[in-house]
Amino acid sequence: MPNLFAPLPSAIRRVVLTSALLACSALVHADDVLLVGNKADASVSALDTGTGKEMAYLKVGNGPHEVVVSGNNLLAVVGNYGTQGTANNTLSVIDWPTRSVVRTIDLGKDSRPHGIRFLPDSQRVVVTTEDSQSLLVVDLVQGTVTDRIAVGGGKPHMVAVAPGAERAYVTHVDGGLLSVVDLLHKKKLYDIPTGNGSEGVAVTPDGKQVWVSNREANEVVIVDPQRREVTDRLRTGVFPIRVAMTPDGKYALVTCAKSAELAVFDVVAKKEIKRIGLAREGVEYRRTQLGEEALPIGAVVSPDGQRVYVAISGGDEIAVIDTANWTEKTRWKARAEPDALAIVVQPKQSE
């Protein structure tokens, strides 16, 4: 059987050791950091989650649509999707302790990279590429595509990785499908019809459910990967575009871009318990591909589950939601058209 979790080569060990030593010199009890991919600014900004203030600013490729952070919190990867009418085909690799872009990986013919997830070794990522209709495995140290898995057309967009990283789930926006991919043997296993505009995707921590948002049908569906079928369909707001899970797996969070809402679902009860409005009266929003609206898109939950951060793409802001009562606590300024969000967990040293 192929070894998905092979030991890191000496080159990456040296990078990780250097970064780890720098990370250990961080401030005592430093707050975690929110990385924000700003699509219209071709940048990633880093916000202190204690204050909301920008603490770092990095230029990346055009159209950064997704940002992910490695399990060891030393690297971040940005998928540079491109702009309307002009495709990009690169990944930007950020070394967080040095606050720098250390590599830009050219994916060649595999343009329009979008969904990204790290594998457990913190050295490789899986990446969807719409133009080549593939799920790539990319080695960040070598800067190369090691595997190219055909997943089919219909605009393969987002990806989620199951616990244990033996399976990946890819949504197809135009195809209305969820592809199930075997990461050990590097092949697609089958497709599950999910609904019109399937885009957002998240897996429960136990791996028993896959939640998929269907933006054209205004619903989120629950897929049983063992039975290979949709078991439930739940109504959402308009144009549900992303799904995020709380760390304990109790709640699924769906950003509804066109109605400017965050829908909160109880995972066990399979029932919506809260709808949080995110548009502000009297505010003029920027024009994006989806219109001149608030447009909440990316969402990420803090590791302790106490906060949800939502990118208000049309307002160049980040909404901060308190999960104790599911209300908005504050807003932070971002750069132009924030979308993707990820969290760098900072080392907590004893004093």
C-alpha positions as CSV (number, residue, x, y, z in Angstrom):
1,M,0.0,0.0,0.0
2,P,1.4,3.5,-0.8
3,N,2.7,5.4,2.2
4,L,0.7,8.6,2.4
5,F,2.6,9.8,5.5
6,A,6.2,9.2,4.5
7,P,8.9,10.9,6.7
8,L,9.9,14.4,5.6
9,P,13.1,14.6,3.5
10,S,16.1,16.4,5.0
11,A,15.4,19.7,3.1
12,I,12.0,20.1,4.7
13,R,13.2,19.0,8.1
14,R,15.7,21.9,8.0
15,V,13.0,24.4,7.0
16,V,10.7,23.1,9.7
17,L,13.4,23.2,12.3
18,T,14.4,26.7,11.5
19,S,10.7,27.8,11.5
20,A,10.1,26.0,14.8
21,L,13.0,27.7,16.5
22,L,11.7,31.1,15.3
23,A,8.2,30.2,16.4
24,C,9.4,29.3,19.8
25,S,10.8,32.8,20.2
26,A,7.2,34.3,19.8
27,L,5.6,36.3,22.6
28,V,4.3,34.4,25.6
29,H,0.6,33.6,25.2
30,A,0.5,35.2,21.8
31,D,-3.0,35.4,20.2
32,D,-3.7,33.2,17.2
33,V,-3.5,34.8,13.7
34,L,-6.2,35.1,11.1
35,L,-4.9,34.9,7.5
36,V,-7.1,36.6,5.0
37,G,-6.9,36.1,1.2
38,N,-7.8,39.4,-0.4
39,K,-9.0,38.6,-4.0
40,A,-9.0,42.0,-5.5
41,D,-5.7,43.0,-3.9
42,A,-3.7,39.8,-4.7
43,S,-2.6,39.6,-1.1
44,V,-2.8,37.8,2.2
45,S,-3.1,39.9,5.3
46,A,-2.5,38.6,8.8
47,L,-4.8,39.9,11.6
48,D,-4.1,39.5,15.3
49,T,-7.2,37.8,16.7
50,G,-6.8,39.6,20.0
51,T,-7.1,43.1,18.5
52,G,-8.1,42.7,14.8
53,K,-5.1,44.7,13.8
54,E,-3.0,43.8,10.7
55,M,0.3,42.4,11.7
56,A,1.7,41.3,8.3
57,Y,0.9,41.9,4.7
58,L,2.1,39.7,1.8
59,K,1.7,40.0,-1.9
60,V,0.7,36.7,-3.7
61,G,-0.5,35.8,-7.2
62,N,-3.6,37.2,-8.8
63,G,-7.0,36.1,-7.5
64,P,-6.1,34.3,-4.2
65,H,-9.3,32.3,-3.6
66,E,-8.2,29.9,-0.9
67,V,-5.7,29.8,2.0
68,V,-4.8,26.9,4.2
69,V,-2.4,26.4,7.1
70,S,-0.4,23.2,7.8
71,G,-1.0,21.1,10.9
72,N,2.2,22.2,12.5
73,N,1.3,25.9,11.9
74,L,4.5,26.7,10.1
75,L,3.4,26.9,6.5
76,A,0.4,28.4,4.6
77,V,-0.5,27.8,1.0
78,V,-2.5,30.2,-1.2
79,G,-4.3,29.1,-4.3
80,N,-3.9,31.8,-7.0
81,Y,-7.0,31.3,-9.1
82,G,-6.8,34.3,-11.4
83,T,-9.3,37.0,-12.3
84,Q,-12.3,37.0,-14.5
85,G,-11.1,36.1,-18.0
86,T,-7.5,35.5,-17.0
87,A,-6.6,32.2,-15.4
88,N,-3.7,31.8,-12.9
89,N,-1.9,28.6,-12.3
90,T,0.2,29.1,-9.2
91,L,0.4,28.4,-5.5
92,S,2.1,30.8,-3.1
93,V,3.9,29.1,-0.1
94,I,4.2,31.2,3.0
95,D,6.6,30.4,5.8
96,W,4.7,31.9,8.7
97,P,7.5,32.3,11.4
98,T,9.5,34.5,8.9
99,R,6.3,36.1,7.5
100,S,7.5,35.6,4.0
101,V,6.5,33.9,0.7
102,V,9.3,31.4,0.3
103,R,8.1,29.7,-3.0
104,T,5.7,30.2,-5.9
105,I,4.8,26.9,-7.5
106,D,3.9,26.9,-11.2
107,L,1.3,24.3,-11.9
108,G,1.7,24.5,-15.6
109,K,-1.4,23.2,-17.5
110,D,-3.2,22.8,-14.2
111,S,-4.7,26.3,-14.1
112,R,-7.5,27.8,-12.0
113,P,-6.4,26.1,-8.7
114,H,-9.0,26.5,-6.0
115,G,-9.8,24.2,-3.1
116,I,-6.8,23.3,-1.0
117,R,-6.2,21.1,2.0
118,F,-3.0,20.0,3.7
119,L,-2.1,16.3,4.1
120,P,-1.0,15.2,7.6
121,D,2.7,15.4,6.9
122,S,2.5,19.2,6.6
123,Q,4.6,18.9,3.4
124,R,2.0,18.2,0.8
125,V,-1.4,19.6,-0.2
126,V,-4.3,18.4,-2.4
127,V,-5.6,21.1,-4.8
128,T,-8.5,21.2,-7.2
129,T,-7.8,22.6,-10.6
130,E,-10.8,23.6,-12.7
131,D,-9.2,23.8,-16.1
132,S,-7.6,20.4,-16.0
133,Q,-10.5,18.8,-14.1
134,S,-8.1,17.3,-11.5
135,L,-7.3,16.9,-7.9
136,L,-3.5,17.4,-7.6
137,V,-1.1,16.3,-4.9
138,V,1.6,18.9,-4.7
139,D,4.9,18.5,-2.8
140,L,5.7,21.9,-1.4
141,V,9.4,21.3,-0.9
142,Q,10.1,19.9,-4.3
143,G,7.7,22.4,-5.8
144,T,6.2,19.8,-8.1
145,V,2.9,18.0,-8.8
146,T,3.5,14.4,-7.6
147,D,0.0,13.0,-8.6
148,R,-2.8,14.2,-10.8
149,I,-6.1,12.5,-10.2
150,A,-8.8,13.0,-12.8
151,V,-12.1,13.9,-11.1
152,G,-14.2,14.9,-14.2
153,G,-15.7,18.1,-15.4
154,G,-18.5,20.3,-14.1
155,K,-16.1,22.8,-12.5
156,P,-14.4,20.9,-9.6
157,H,-14.1,23.6,-7.0
158,M,-13.8,22.9,-3.3
159,V,-12.2,19.9,-1.5
160,A,-12.4,18.5,2.0
161,V,-10.3,15.7,3.4
162,A,-11.7,13.0,5.7
163,P,-10.2,12.2,9.1
164,G,-7.2,10.0,8.5
165,A,-6.7,11.5,5.0
166,E,-7.6,8.3,3.1
167,R,-10.5,10.0,1.3
168,A,-11.0,13.4,-0.3
169,Y,-14.3,14.9,-1.3
170,V,-14.5,17.3,-4.3
171,T,-17.6,19.4,-5.2
172,H,-18.5,20.2,-8.8
173,V,-20.4,23.5,-9.1
174,D,-21.7,23.0,-12.6
175,G,-22.0,19.2,-12.4
176,G,-24.0,19.1,-9.1
177,L,-21.8,16.3,-7.9
178,L,-19.6,15.2,-5.0
179,S,-16.6,13.1,-6.1
180,V,-15.1,10.7,-3.7
181,V,-11.4,10.2,-4.1
182,D,-9.1,7.5,-2.8
183,L,-5.9,9.3,-1.7
184,L,-4.0,6.2,-0.9
185,H,-4.4,4.7,-4.4
186,K,-4.7,8.1,-6.2
187,K,-8.0,7.5,-8.0
188,K,-11.6,8.7,-8.1
189,L,-13.9,6.1,-6.7
190,Y,-17.4,7.4,-7.6
191,D,-19.6,10.5,-7.8
192,I,-22.7,11.2,-5.7
193,P,-25.3,13.5,-7.1
194,T,-25.8,16.3,-4.6
195,G,-27.7,19.2,-6.3
196,N,-27.5,22.3,-8.4
197,G,-24.5,24.5,-7.7
198,S,-22.7,22.2,-5.3
199,E,-19.8,24.2,-3.9
200,G,-19.1,24.4,-0.1
201,V,-18.1,21.2,1.6
202,A,-17.1,20.1,5.1
203,V,-16.7,16.7,6.9
204,T,-17.8,16.1,10.4
205,P,-14.9,15.2,12.8
206,D,-16.0,11.6,13.0
207,G,-16.1,11.3,9.2
208,K,-19.7,10.0,9.1
209,Q,-21.2,13.0,7.3
210,V,-20.2,15.3,4.5
211,W,-22.1,18.6,4.3
212,V,-22.4,20.2,0.8
213,S,-24.0,23.6,0.0
214,N,-25.9,23.9,-3.2
215,R,-25.9,27.5,-4.1
216,E,-28.5,27.3,-6.9
217,A,-30.9,25.3,-4.9
218,N,-30.5,27.3,-1.7
219,E,-29.9,24.3,0.5
220,V,-27.3,22.3,2.3
221,V,-27.3,18.5,1.9
222,I,-26.0,15.8,4.2
223,V,-24.2,12.9,2.5
224,D,-23.6,9.6,4.1
225,P,-20.3,8.5,2.5
226,Q,-20.8,4.8,3.5
227,R,-24.2,4.6,1.9
228,R,-23.1,6.8,-1.0
229,E,-26.2,8.9,-0.9
230,V,-27.8,12.2,0.3
231,T,-29.8,11.5,3.4
232,D,-31.1,15.0,4.2
233,R,-31.7,18.3,2.5
234,L,-32.0,21.5,4.6
235,R,-33.1,24.9,3.4
236,T,-30.6,27.8,3.8
237,G,-30.5,31.5,2.8
238,V,-29.8,32.6,-0.7
239,F,-26.7,31.3,-2.5
240,P,-25.1,29.1,0.2
241,I,-21.4,29.1,-0.8
242,R,-19.3,27.7,2.1
243,V,-19.6,25.2,4.9
244,A,-17.5,25.1,8.1
245,M,-17.7,22.8,11.1
246,T,-17.1,23.7,14.7
247,P,-14.2,21.7,16.2
248,D,-16.5,19.6,18.3
249,G,-18.6,18.7,15.4
250,K,-21.8,20.1,17.0
251,Y,-22.6,22.8,14.5
252,A,-22.4,23.3,10.7
253,L,-22.1,26.9,9.6
254,V,-23.2,27.9,6.1
255,T,-22.4,31.3,4.6
256,C,-25.3,32.5,2.4
257,A,-23.7,35.1,0.0
258,K,-26.7,36.7,-1.7
259,S,-28.9,37.0,1.4
260,A,-25.9,38.0,3.5
261,E,-26.4,35.6,6.3
262,L,-24.7,32.9,8.3
263,A,-26.9,29.9,8.9
264,V,-26.1,27.8,12.0
265,F,-27.2,24.1,12.0
266,D,-27.3,21.6,14.8
267,V,-25.5,18.6,13.3
268,V,-27.2,15.9,15.4
269,A,-30.7,17.4,15.2
270,K,-30.1,18.3,11.5
271,K,-31.9,21.5,12.1
272,E,-31.2,25.2,11.7
273,I,-31.0,27.0,15.1
274,K,-29.9,30.5,14.1
275,R,-29.7,32.8,11.1
276,I,-27.3,35.8,11.6
277,G,-27.7,38.8,9.3
278,L,-24.4,40.2,8.1
279,A,-25.5,43.2,5.8
280,R,-25.4,46.6,7.3
281,E,-28.1,49.2,6.4
282,G,-26.8,52.2,4.5
283,V,-23.4,50.7,3.6
284,E,-22.2,50.9,0.1
285,Y,-20.6,47.6,-1.0
286,R,-17.9,47.1,-3.6
287,R,-18.8,45.4,-6.9
288,T,-17.6,41.9,-7.3
289,Q,-18.3,39.0,-9.7
290,L,-21.4,38.1,-7.6
291,G,-22.8,41.7,-7.4
292,E,-22.6,44.8,-5.4
293,E,-23.6,43.4,-2.0
294,A,-22.2,42.4,1.4
295,L,-21.4,38.9,0.1
296,P,-20.2,36.8,3.1
297,I,-18.1,34.0,1.7
298,G,-15.2,32.4,3.6
299,A,-15.7,31.3,7.2
300,V,-13.5,29.7,9.8
301,V,-13.9,28.7,13.4
302,S,-11.4,29.4,16.1
303,P,-9.7,26.3,17.5
304,D,-11.5,26.7,20.9
305,G,-14.8,27.0,19.1
306,Q,-15.6,30.3,20.7
307,R,-15.5,32.5,17.6
308,V,-16.5,32.3,13.9
309,Y,-14.7,34.6,11.5
310,V,-16.6,35.5,8.3
311,A,-15.2,37.4,5.3
312,I,-17.6,40.1,4.1
313,S,-16.2,40.3,0.6
314,G,-18.3,43.2,-0.6
315,G,-17.5,45.3,2.5
316,D,-13.7,44.6,2.9
317,E,-14.4,43.4,6.5
318,I,-14.2,40.4,8.7
319,A,-17.3,39.8,11.0
320,V,-16.5,38.2,14.3
321,I,-19.3,36.0,15.7
322,D,-19.5,34.9,19.3
323,T,-20.7,31.2,19.4
324,A,-21.9,31.5,23.0
325,N,-25.0,33.3,21.8
326,W,-24.5,33.4,18.0
327,T,-24.3,37.1,17.7
328,E,-21.9,39.4,16.0
329,K,-19.3,40.8,18.4
330,T,-17.3,43.2,16.2
331,R,-15.9,43.8,12.7
332,W,-12.3,44.2,11.5
333,K,-11.0,46.0,8.4
334,A,-9.5,43.8,5.7
335,R,-8.0,44.6,2.3
336,A,-9.9,44.6,-1.0
337,E,-12.4,41.7,-1.3
338,P,-11.5,39.3,1.5
339,D,-12.6,35.7,0.8
340,A,-10.5,32.8,2.1
341,L,-9.7,32.6,5.8
342,A,-7.4,30.3,7.8
343,I,-6.0,30.4,11.3
344,V,-2.4,30.1,12.4
345,V,-2.3,28.7,16.0
346,Q,0.4,30.5,17.9
347,P,2.6,28.7,20.4
348,K,1.5,29.2,24.0
349,Q,4.6,29.3,26.2
350,S,4.7,29.2,29.9
351,E,5.9,32.4,31.6
